[in-house]
Amino acid sequence: MLVYLIKSMLCLLVLFSFYKIFLEGEKAHYFKRIYLLGIMIVSVILPLVTISYTTSEVTPAQFLQISETVSKSNLEEKKLNYLSNFLNDYLPYLILIIYLAGVLFLGFRFYKNIRNIYHRIQLSEKRSFFSHVLVLMRSQLNPHTFLSYIFLNKSQYENNQISEEIILHEKAHADQRHSIDLIMIELFQIIFWVNPLLIWFKKAVKLNHEFLADDHVIKTTRDPLNYSEVLLQFSGNTHHVSLSSSINYSLTKKRIVMISKEFSIKKLLSKIGLFIPVLACCIYFFNNDIVAKPALASKDSPVYIVPYTEDELIQDYRIKIRVEGNKLWVNGTSTKPENFLKTVDKITKSWSDKDLKNASIEMKMQNSDKSLLTKLDKDFSKTRLGKLSGRSILPPPPPSVKGEIVQVPPPPKVGEREIMEVPPHTSEEIELREKEEIIRAEHEEISALHKKIEEEENLSEEERKRILEKVENKEKQLNSRMREVERQHVKLEKKHLEKERKHRELAREHALEEREHLRKEEAYPEPPLPPSPPAPASPGELYPINATYYINNKEVKRDEALKIINEDKAFRVNVMQNDRGDDVVRIYF
């Protein structure tokens, strides 16, 4: 609330200052009336307005993108003293009580003034005057107007001591309904009484009302000199009600000067031209907030965001990288690939180590060269951000369980063969890929809904709102599923690393056993071996007929595979079974 009041006050100060400097001396009274009422409304509404703009860099509904900000804070408990407790618990209520007291006081004063005016109307003699009512009062007063009532001194009116110009002046106030402006300002002042600028603002509105009424009289009588003399005759300052429009004698000099001025449309247009940048600055500085509205990118330009684990934090520290062909942009600025490392270090120069670890890295690629992406990834690993976060700018490949690849041992005995179970895809991988397919389908559905909103102009507001709510719910579900998929990716990668570690340990143990075995053989030679067994069976007998044959991961026919084996072109042959029990023969040459 306090921020809103300050923004409203500053906005009115800027716009009203422009009026006092450039517009108050211009003879464009109708325009000035609209301007004054307009800036009053703008100063109230603008601090409540949130400006949004569309960006294609951030798309929360895209596949493999995580754009949520995860905020975790572990704050230590602190003992607050008595003063802190008072400020936190009671100061807002104290300020509210003071504000409401001011509103009630000014509201009561407004009510009292209205009641006082109608009390005078009821107790005084009334006469019809065109579509208005003359209220003839016995007390000494200056002629003034409220709504359709024109208040005059009875003896002066009956003795013709009030000139026709003065009555025309007050009639102009009633015809142009200046009292409505004053009532609006009074209500505005009741709500925003903490703004002292409203005192001068109200005076400026009243002065412009006088200019409007004077201009009407001069156009009617066509005698500005005589009217100026009439204004000088009323040099007193008899009390009148603040809500009424009356001759303001303290500003008679300004009114007489304004009567002698000429209207210049060119001068007015030039000053309106100066007003446009002032209004733009007010919109920029005094709005509620400026936010980015995400828009779905096309399918041809996928956006990848480096996945994060559950323990990572993504805050407002972001590096946005976009690569199209051989062109590179970092945070929206075009950058040469050879300057990529320096650019990232320059952006993150003022970031702390904690900020670097919690930074968000967004990567957008389209028709990019793999060698360029590899070079950028290598350069990124040398930056402070890359070293401290330990992350990469490229999306990780889908995890896969790597099976042991062993060289075929010496020909086994007839009827015997080594079976190694190396399934090409585990059940976890299959489940993960099914979830990714679901995510892709949901993403396409969201894209279709967005397209429907954009293309179908005959949608009603209710239907459009219903579709937007549906899109929002689906995007939330999609983000949740993507986070789950990323967590499974991390878990599978951990399992893969753990299996590789165990494989290395087994290889190390095997090497130690071989070394120990050789040492024992040297110490205790074994007796001569028996005669060698019969020659091994041909390759055709070793490799099953119903097996699936691969040469360098490409499926081939059995005859072609056996030809490679017979010609001794293969440097490695693996015979295994998959998880369904089917025979698989992989040949590498």
N, C-alpha and C positions, 0 to 999 in steps of 0.2 A: 504494500500500500504506500509506504514511504517513497519507494523508488518511482511509483506511478505519479505521485504528487510532484516530485522533483522534476520529472520529465515533462509533465504538463505545464509546470510553472516556467521552465526554461523555454519550452516551445512557444508559449504565449509571449514571453519576453522578446524572443528573436523576431517573431512576426509583428508584434506591436511596435518594436523599435524601428523596423523597416517602414511601418506606417507613419510614425512620427517624423522620420528623416525625409522620406521621399514622397508620401502621398497626402499628408494633412494639408499642405499648402496648395494642392491642386483643386481646381474647380470642377471636380467630377464626383459630386456628392452622392449620387445614387450608387455609383461603383464603390465608393468608400463605405457606404452603409452595408452593402453586401460583403465587402472585405472584412469589416470589423466583426460582423456576426459570424462570418465563415471561419476566421481564425480562432474565435472562441470555441466553435464546435470542433475544429481540427485539433486544438490543444487538448480537448477532452478525449477524442476518439483515437488519435494517433498513438499514444502510449499503450493502447490496448491491442493494436494491430500487429500481427505476426506476418512478416513477409517471407515467402518461400520461393525458391527457384529450383528448376529441374536440372539434375546433373546425371550424366551417363556413366560417371566413374564409380558410383556406389549403387549397387543393385542387390538388395537384401534377398531377392527371390531367386538368385542365380545358383546354378549347380556348383558345388565345391567352393562356395564363398561364405565366409563367416564374417559378418560385419557388426555383430553385437559387441557392445562394450561390457566386458566382465569387470566388475568393480568389487574388489575385496579389500577390506580395511581392518587391520588389527590395531585398534587404538587402546592404549594403556589407560586404565581408569585413573582419574585425577580427582583429588578432593577440592571441591569448590568452597571458597570462603563465603561469608555472609553477604558481601556486596555483590558477588557474582550471582548468587541465588536470587537476590532481590532484582537485579537487572534482567535476568532471564525469565523470572516468574511474574514480576509485577509491573515492570516498566511498560510493556505493550498495553496492559490494561489501563495504566495511568494515562498514556498518550491517547488511548481511545476515549477515555472519560473526558479529557480536556477537549478533544475534537468534537464530541457529541454535545458538550456544554456550549461550545461556540455555535454549533448548528442550531441548537435550541434557542439560544439568545437571539441570533439573527433572524431565525424563523418567527419568533415572537414579535420582534420589531417590525418585520414585514407585515404580519397579521395586524399589528397595531396601526400601521400606516394605512392599510386598506380600510380598516374599520373607521379610522378618522376621516378618510375621504368620503365614504358613504354616509357617515354621520353628518358631515357638512352639507351633503346633497339633500338629505332628508329635512334638515332644519332651515334651508334657504329657499328663497323664491326661485322658481324655474320657469324659463320661457323657451319656446321652440325657436330654433335658428337653423333653417334648412333641415338637414338630416341630423343635426346636433342639438344639444340642450345647453342654454345659457344658465349658469348658476349664479344668481346675484346675491352677494354676501355683504353684510353690513360692516365687517371688519376691513381694516386697511390691508391690501394685498396687491401683489403684482398679478397681472393676467397670466393664467396658466391653464393647462389642459390635461385631462386624464380620460383616456378612451374617447367617448363622444361627448364628454362634459367639458365646457369652457367656463372657468371660474373668473368672475369680474367683480369689482366693487360696485355696489348698487347705486350709490349716489353719483359716482363718476360716470356710470353708463347712462343714467337717466338725465344727467346734465350735459351729455355729449362731450365729456372731457376725455374720453378714450377715442383715439383716432381710428378711422376705418382701417388703416394699414395694420394696426396692432390686432384688431379683430380678425383680419385676414391671415395674419401670422399665426394666431392661435388656431384658426380654422384649418390651416395647412397641417399643423401638428395632428389634429384629429383626423383629417382626411387620409394622411399618410400613416396613421396608426403608429406613431412613435412610442406611445405608451407600452405597446406590446414588446418592443425592443428593451425598454427599461425593465419591464417585469421579468423578461428572460435573463437579463444581466443580474437582477436582484436575486433570482433563484440560483443562478450560477454562483453568485457570491456567497449565498448561504452554504452551499455544498463545499466550495473551495475558499472558505474564508481565510485560510492560512496563506493565501497568495496575496501579498500587499499590492501587486501590480494592478489588481482589479479596481482600485480606487481611481488611478489615472485612466484606466481603460474606460470606466464609466463616464468620466468627465469628457473624454474624447468622443464618445458616442453622443453625448448630449450636445457638444459643440457642433458635431456634424448635423444633428437634428435642426439646430438653429440655422446652419447654412442652408439646409433644404427648405425650411420655412421662409427664410429671407429670399431665396431664389424664386420661390413661388409668388411672393408678394411683388417682387420687381417685374416678373413676367406679366402679372395681372395689371399693375398700375403703370408700368413703363416709366417710372420716375425715381431712379435710384438716389438722386440728390435729396429729394424731399423725404424719402424713407430713411436716409442716413440721419437727417435732422430729427426725425421722430424718435429714432433709437437713442440719440443723445439726450432727449428730453427725459427718458425713463432712466435716470442715473441712480435711482435709489436701489435698495436691496432688501425689500420687504420679504419676510419669511414665507415660504411655500413648501408644500409636501415634496419629499425627495422623489417620489414616483411620478410626479407630474412633469410636463414639458412647459417651461416658462422662459421668458426673456432673461438671459444670463447677462447681467449688466457688467460683471467683472471682465467679460470677454467682448465687450462692445467694439473695442478698437480692432480686434481680429476680424469681426464680422463686417465692419465698414471697409477694411482692407480687402476682404474677400469679395465684397460687392463690386469693387472696381477692377477685379481681375477678369481676364478673358480665358475661355476654355481652349486648350490646345490638345488635339487628339494625338499628334506626333509625340509630344512630350509625355503624355500618359502612356502610350504604347512602349516607349523606350524604358519607362520605369517598370512597366509590367514585365518587360524582358529581363530586367535586373531581378525581378521577384522570383522568376523560375528557378535559378540556381539556389536561391535562399530556401525555397520550399523543398527542393531536392535534398539539401543538407539536413533540413528538419526531419524529412522522412527517413533519411539514413541514420541520423543520430538519436532520434527520439521515439523510434518504434519500439515495440515490445521485444522483438527478436527477429533475426534473419536466419532461416534454417534451409538446409538443402533437402529437396524432395527427390527421392530416388526414382529413376526411370529404368525400365527393363532394357537391357542391351540386346542387340540382335544375336541370333544363334551363330552367325559367322564370326563374332568377336567375343569369344568366351573370356571371362574374367576369373582369374585364379587368385586366391589369397592364401598365403602360407599358413598351413594348419597349425594350431596351437594345442598344447596339452591342457589338462584341467588345472594345472598349477600356474599357467601363464596368465598374465593380465594384459588386456589391450585397452589402452587409454587414448587420449587425444593426440599422442605423438605418433604421426603417421608418415610413412614414405610410400608415395604412389608412383609406380613405375609403369610406363606404357611403351611397348615396342611394336612398331608397325614396319615390317620389312627391315631395313637397315637404319630406321629413324628411331630416336630415343627421346622420351620425355620423363623428367623427374619432377614430381609435384607440379605438373602442368607447364614446366619450363623446358624448352627444347635444349637438349644436351648432346654433345658429341660422345660416342661410345668410349673414346680414349680418356675423356674427362669424367667418366662415371664415378670412379673412386673418389676423386676430389670433390665432386658435387655432393655426394652422400655425406662425406666427412664435414663439408661446410654447413649442410643443413643441420647435422646432429652435433655441431661444435659446442653449443650451449647446453646440450642434454646431459643430465647426470647419468651415472651408471645404472641407477634404478630405472630411469626413463628409457634407456637403451634396451634394457631387458624386457620392459613392458611395451615396447613400441609395436605398432601394427604395420605390416608390410603388405602392400597390395600390388599385384602384378597383372597387367593386361597385355595379352599378346595377340597379334594378328599377322599371319603370313611371315613369321619371323624366321631368320636364319638360325639353324641349330648351333653353328659355330659361334655366332654372335652371342646367343643366349649363354653358351658355355663360358665364353670370355667374361660376360657381365657377372655370371655367378661366381667365377673365380675372383674377379676384382672385388665383388661384394664381400667375400669371405675375408678380405684384407682390411676392410673398413672397421672402425671402432664398433659400429652397430653389429656387423657380422661376427666379430670376435667375441663380444660380450654376450650377444643373444644366442650365438651358435646356430643361427638359422640360415636358410637359403632362400633365394628369390624365386627359385623354380619349384613347381609342385612336385611332391615326391611320387615316384612311380608306384603303381599298385603293388602291394607286398605279395610276394610269392614264396612258398617254401621250397628251398633248393634241396634236391636230393643229392646223395653222395654219388659222385661219378668215379668209378674205379676202373682201372685197366683190367682187361680180361686176363685171368691167370693162365698158366700153362694149360694146354688141352686137358680137360677132365676125363675121367673114365667114361667108357661108353654107357649111355643110359643115365648119366648124372649131369646136371647143369646147375649153376648158381642162380637162385631166384632172389632179386632185391625188390622190395616193395617201395616204390617211389611214386606216389600218386601225383599226377599233374596238378590237381587242385584239391585242397582240403575242404572239409565241410564248412569251416569258418569262412574260407574265401568264397565259396559258393553262396553262402548266406549273405556275405557282404556285397557281392555283385548283384544279388537280387534286390537288396535295399537301395543300391545305387540306381538300378533300373526304375524302382518306385519313385525315387527323387527326380529322375529325369522326366518321368511321366507327369508328376505333380508340377514341375517347372513349366512344362509345355501347357498344362492346363491353366496355370496362372498367366502365362503369356497370352493365351487365347482370351482370357477374361479381360486383360488390359486392352487387347486389340478390339474387343467388343465394345468396351467403354469409349475408346477413341473413335471408332468408325461409325457406330450406330448413334446417330444424332437424335433419333426419335425416342430414345429412352426417357422415361419420366424420372423425376428427381428421386422418387421412392425406389424405383428399380436400380438406378445408378448407385444409390446409397447402399442398397442390399448387396449389389455385386461387389462394391468396395469393401464392405464388411466381410464378405465371403473371401475376397482376396487377402485381406489382412489376416484372417484366421488361418488360411492355408499357408501364408508366408511364415507365420509363427510355427506351425507344425513342420514346415519344410526346414526351417532353421534348426529346430529341435532334432530332426532326423539327421541333418548334416553334421551336427555336433556329435551325435552317436556314431555315425560312420567314421568320422575323424578319430574318435577314441578307439574304435575297433582297428583302424589302420595302425595307430600307434601300438596297440597291444600285439597285433600280428608282427609288426616290425621288431618289437622286443623279443617275441618268441623266436623269430628268425635269427636275431643276434645271439640269443641264448643257445640255439641249436648249433650255430657256427662255433661258438666258444667251446661247447662240449665236443664238437668234431675235432677242433684243434687239440684239445686235451687228450682225446683218444689217439690222435695221430702221434702226439708226443709220447704217450705211454707205449704205443706200438713201436716207435723208434727205439725207446729204451729197452724194450724186450728184445728187439732184433740185435741191438748192440750186446746185450747180455748173452744172448744165444750164440753170437759169433765168438764172444770171449770164451764161452764154455767149449765150443767146438775146437778152438785153437788149443785149449788146455787138454781136452780129452777127445782125440780124434775118433770118429765113428768107424766101425768096420766097413769094408767095401759094400756098396749097394748091390742088391740082387740085379739080375738082368732086367733091362728096361722092358716095360710092358709093350704089348702090341701097339702098332701104329693107331693113332686116333681116328675116329670116324671122320668122314668128309663133312664140310660145312653144311651140306644139305641135311645131314642127319642130326647135326647139333642144333639147328635153328628150326623151330616148329613151323609147320605149313600154315596153321591158322593164326600165326602171330602178325602183329602190325609192325611194319618196317619203316624206319625213318633214316634218311641220310642228311646229316647236318640239319635236323629238325624239320625236314621236308618228307612227307609221307611218299613212299615209293612202293613198287611191286617187289615181291620176294625174289624173283629172278634177277632183277637189277641189283638188289642188295647183295645177293650171293655172288654176283659177278665182281663186285667191288671187293668182297672178302677174298674170293679165290685169287684175284690178281694182286693180293697183298698191298692194296692201296689204302686200306683203313689203318689208322694208327690207334684207334680205340673202338671197341665194340662192347656195348652194354646190353645184357639180357635181363629183363625184369618183368614184374607183373604190376599192373595198376590195381587200384582199390576194388575194381570189379572182378579181379582174378584173371583178366585177359593178358596174354603174353605180348610183350613189347620189346622190340630189338632196335636199339639206336646205334647208328654207325657214324663215325666222324672220320673224315679224310681230307 
